[in-house]
Amino acid sequence: MRLSLCSMGVTSAVCTTGDVGQLDWIALQTLTASCVTPCCAGIFLMLILGRNWVVVALYVGWLYLDWDTPQSGGRRLEWVGNWTVWRHFRDYFPIHIIKTADLDPKYNYLLGFHPHGVLSTGAFGNFCTNYTGFKELFPGLKPYLHSIPLWFKCPFFRESVMAVGSVSASKKSVTHVLDNEKGGNAAVIVIGGGEEALNAHPGNLSLNILKRKGFIKVALKCGAHLVPVYSFGENELFHQVPNPKGSLLRTVQEKLLKIMGFSIPLFHARGIFQYSFGLMPYRKPINTVVGKPIIIVKNENPTVEEIEQLHKKYLEELQSLFEEHKGKFGIPEHDTLIFT
């Protein structure tokens, strides 16, 4: 049995063919790339249990000296973003990035990524790897994907996420990226956060954004242009255990979110060698559309009214971006975004 695996590149179409075994191998690599966190934590635990005190002491000393790096631009290693596994990761879904306007590298940009999805797969694939074409479409721009600060406290894992260009989502970190006087930086923030991840069910179009205005204030203070980004297909990769508002599961998830700072969606999809159940994401296309920039004039002391006005404009641009492109990616005409 032969299957066709086609991936539309940014500037050209690339198609490869392979049998089921080859696709399962790609699935295995994709799952491996998604399991870095527990692996890194496990390595550190093994070092402790194995009483490798010299190694542990040296690493703890390194953590002390390097603790602020995730808030100071991180430590990207370009060769890590070129690993072949990320090409397979892209092709598995596949992941595409679509440009709608030029972004002049003389300026800095804050890219608001929507929706969160279960794992923000499109955000990672497009802004942390070098295989979907961001650099070719937006020459001179360097993307920084801002992730929850907790990841940068996890031994060894912090080094791996910084290596692909991820940095902390703290205010200090975002400001550091956007305050670059030479321009050319793009801070990518998944606006909906953990709360939105709990709504990441297939077909869901609600965005948790009405009360999230901190990114607007930072953009104004830094004079960074705002760019809405919508990733079609992000919510289709997994099924979650039903967790409607008010249910016991949702109540527990929301309490854990408040305590830990991140949510715990109970999700499932397919397996590696079978397609009925597992933790592998479904092979659904992810199409990430980068919108037009909203020009911002630097204002170090914005008023509440100015923040509200810009927030309203951002929502309008995001809605317009979605409406313009939804038909291309299978969204029915009568469906639209719901802001909550």
C-alpha positions in Angstrom: 0.0 0.0 0.0 1.3 3.4 -1.0 0.4 6.7 0.5 1.3 10.2 -0.8 2.7 12.8 1.6 2.5 16.2 0.1 3.7 19.4 1.8 3.1 22.8 0.2 6.3 24.9 0.8 6.2 28.6 1.1 7.6 29.4 -2.3 7.1 26.0 -4.1 5.3 22.7 -3.7 7.3 19.7 -2.5 5.8 16.2 -2.7 7.3 13.0 -1.5 5.9 9.5 -1.5 6.4 6.7 1.0 4.7 3.7 2.4 2.9 3.4 5.8 6.1 2.4 7.5 7.8 5.6 6.5 4.9 7.7 7.7 5.0 5.8 11.0 8.7 6.7 11.3 7.9 10.3 10.8 5.2 10.0 13.4 7.7 8.4 15.8 10.1 11.3 15.2 7.3 13.8 15.8 6.4 12.2 19.1 10.1 12.1 20.1 10.4 15.9 19.5 7.3 16.4 21.7 8.7 14.4 24.6 11.8 16.4 25.3 10.5 17.9 28.5 10.0 14.6 30.5 13.2 13.2 29.0 15.3 16.2 30.2 13.7 16.1 33.7 14.4 12.3 33.7 18.1 12.8 32.9 18.5 15.2 35.8 16.7 12.9 38.2 18.9 10.0 37.1 22.0 12.1 37.8 20.7 12.8 41.3 19.7 9.2 42.0 23.0 8.0 40.6 24.8 10.3 43.0 26.7 12.1 40.2 27.2 15.0 42.6 30.0 16.6 40.6 27.9 16.9 37.5 24.9 18.0 39.5 26.9 20.7 41.3 28.4 22.0 38.1 25.0 22.2 36.4 23.4 23.9 39.5 26.3 26.4 39.4 25.6 27.0 35.6 21.9 27.6 36.4 22.9 30.2 38.9 25.1 32.1 36.5 22.7 31.6 33.5 19.4 32.1 35.3 18.5 35.4 33.7 19.3 34.4 30.1 15.7 33.3 29.2 14.6 36.9 30.0 17.5 38.5 28.1 17.0 37.2 24.6 17.8 33.6 25.2 20.5 31.6 23.5 19.4 30.5 20.0 21.6 28.0 18.2 20.8 28.2 14.4 22.1 24.7 13.7 19.5 23.2 16.1 16.7 24.9 14.1 18.1 23.1 11.1 17.8 19.6 12.5 16.2 17.2 10.0 13.7 16.1 12.5 12.0 19.5 12.2 11.5 18.9 8.5 9.7 15.7 9.3 7.8 17.5 12.0 6.6 20.1 9.4 5.7 17.5 6.8 3.8 15.3 9.2 0.8 17.7 9.5 2.0 19.6 7.3 2.6 23.1 8.6 2.5 26.1 6.2 3.1 29.8 6.8 1.2 32.4 4.7 2.4 36.0 4.3 -0.1 38.8 3.7 2.2 41.9 4.0 5.8 42.9 4.2 7.3 43.5 7.7 10.1 46.1 7.4 13.1 44.8 9.5 13.9 48.4 10.5 11.1 48.0 13.2 10.3 45.5 15.9 7.0 43.6 15.9 4.8 41.9 18.4 3.0 39.0 16.8 -0.1 37.9 18.5 -0.6 34.2 17.8 -4.1 32.6 17.8 -5.5 30.2 18.8 -3.5 28.5 21.6 -4.5 25.0 20.7 -3.5 22.2 23.0 0.3 22.6 22.4 0.7 25.6 20.1 2.1 23.4 17.4 2.0 25.9 14.6 3.8 28.5 16.7 6.6 26.2 17.4 6.9 24.8 13.8 6.9 28.3 12.2 8.9 30.4 14.6 11.3 27.9 16.2 12.4 25.8 13.3 13.9 26.8 9.9 11.8 24.6 7.6 8.5 26.5 7.0 10.1 29.6 5.4 9.7 32.4 7.9 13.2 33.7 7.2 12.7 33.7 3.4 9.3 35.4 3.7 10.4 38.0 6.3 14.2 38.6 5.7 15.9 40.4 8.5 13.4 39.5 11.2 14.4 37.2 14.1 11.4 35.5 15.8 11.3 34.9 19.5 8.6 32.5 20.8 7.7 33.5 24.3 6.8 30.5 26.6 5.7 30.2 30.2 8.6 31.0 32.6 8.2 27.6 34.3 9.8 25.8 31.3 13.0 27.7 31.9 13.3 26.4 35.4 13.3 22.8 34.2 16.9 21.4 34.2 18.3 20.8 30.7 14.9 21.4 29.0 15.6 25.2 29.4 18.7 24.8 27.2 16.8 22.9 24.5 13.9 25.4 24.2 16.3 28.4 24.2 18.4 26.7 21.5 15.4 26.9 19.1 14.7 30.5 19.9 12.2 30.3 22.7 12.4 32.8 25.6 10.4 33.6 28.7 6.9 35.2 28.4 7.7 37.5 31.3 7.2 41.3 30.9 10.9 41.8 31.3 11.7 39.3 28.5 9.1 40.7 26.0 10.4 44.2 26.7 14.0 43.1 26.1 13.1 41.7 22.7 11.1 44.7 21.6 13.5 47.4 22.9 16.1 46.6 20.3 17.0 50.0 18.8 18.2 48.4 15.5 14.8 46.7 14.9 14.5 43.3 13.3 13.0 41.5 16.3 9.6 39.8 16.4 8.2 38.8 19.7 5.7 36.0 19.2 3.1 35.7 22.0 0.4 33.1 22.2 -2.2 35.5 23.6 -4.9 33.1 24.9 -2.7 31.3 27.3 -3.5 28.2 29.3 -7.1 29.2 29.7 -7.7 29.1 26.0 -5.9 25.7 25.8 -8.8 24.2 27.8 -11.1 25.3 25.0 -9.0 23.7 22.2 -11.7 21.3 20.9 -12.0 20.6 17.1 -14.2 23.2 15.5 -13.9 25.7 18.4 -13.5 29.3 17.3 -13.6 31.1 20.7 -10.5 33.2 21.7 -9.8 34.2 25.2 -8.7 37.8 24.5 -11.2 40.4 25.8 -9.4 40.8 29.1 -5.9 40.3 27.8 -4.5 43.8 27.2 -1.0 43.5 28.6 0.5 42.8 25.2 -1.2 46.0 23.9 0.4 48.1 26.7 3.9 46.6 26.0 3.6 47.2 22.3 2.7 50.9 23.0 5.5 51.4 25.5 8.1 49.8 23.2 6.8 51.3 19.9 6.5 47.8 18.4 4.1 47.3 15.5 1.3 44.8 16.3 0.7 41.9 13.9 -2.3 39.5 14.3 -1.6 35.9 13.4 -4.2 33.2 13.0 -3.3 29.5 12.7 -6.0 27.6 10.9 -6.1 23.9 12.0 -4.5 24.4 15.4 -7.6 23.1 17.3 -8.0 20.1 15.1 -4.9 18.2 16.2 -6.3 16.6 19.3 -9.6 15.7 21.0 -10.0 16.7 24.7 -12.0 15.0 27.3 -15.3 17.0 27.5 -14.7 19.8 30.0 -17.5 22.4 29.6 -17.6 25.4 31.9 -18.9 24.5 35.3 -18.0 20.8 35.1 -16.0 19.2 37.8 -13.1 18.5 35.4 -13.0 22.1 34.2 -13.2 23.5 37.8 -10.2 21.3 38.7 -8.3 22.4 35.6 -8.9 26.1 36.3 -7.8 25.8 39.9 -4.6 24.0 38.8 -4.1 26.8 36.2 -4.2 29.5 38.9 -1.8 27.5 41.2 0.8 26.4 38.6 0.4 29.1 35.9 -0.3 26.6 33.1 -3.2 24.4 32.2 -3.4 20.6 31.9 -5.7 19.6 29.0 -6.7 15.9 29.0 -6.2 15.2 25.3 -5.8 12.2 23.0 -5.6 11.6 19.3 -3.9 8.7 17.5 -1.0 6.2 18.1 2.2 5.7 16.3 1.4 2.4 14.6 -2.4 2.6 14.9 -4.9 5.3 14.3 -7.6 4.8 16.9 -6.1 6.1 20.2 -2.9 7.6 21.5 -1.1 10.9 22.2 0.2 11.6 18.7 -1.5 14.5 17.0 -3.8 13.9 14.1 -2.3 14.6 10.6 -4.2 17.8 10.0 -2.8 20.7 8.0 -1.8 23.8 10.0 -2.0 27.0 8.0 -0.6 30.0 9.9 -1.5 33.3 8.4 0.6 36.4 9.3 -1.5 39.5 9.1 -0.8 43.1 8.2 1.1 45.2 10.8 -0.8 47.8 12.9 1.6 50.8 13.0 2.4 51.9 16.6 3.8 55.2 17.7 5.9 54.8 20.9 4.1 55.9 24.0 5.8 55.2 27.3 2.8 56.3 29.3 -0.3 55.2 27.5 -3.7 56.0 29.0 -6.4 53.4 29.7 -8.4 54.9 26.8 -5.4 54.6 24.4 -4.9 50.9 25.4 -8.6 50.2 24.9 -8.7 51.9 21.5 -5.7 49.9 20.2 -7.1 46.7 21.7 -10.3 47.3 19.8 -8.4 47.9 16.5 -6.4 44.8 17.1 -9.6 42.7 17.5 -11.0 44.2 14.3 -7.8 43.4 12.3 -7.7 39.8 13.7 -11.4 39.3 12.8 -10.8 40.7 9.3 -7.8 38.4 8.8 -9.9 35.4 9.8 -12.8 36.3 7.6 -10.5 36.9 4.6 -8.9 33.5 4.8 -11.4 31.1 6.5 -12.9 29.9 3.2 -9.5 28.7 1.9 -9.2 26.4 4.9 -12.6 24.8 5.1 -14.3 27.1 7.6 -18.0 27.5 6.7 -19.1 31.0 5.7 -21.5 31.4 8.7 -18.8 30.6 11.2 -16.8 33.4 12.8 -14.5 34.1 15.7 -16.0 34.5 19.2 -14.1 36.8 21.6 -14.4 36.0 25.3 
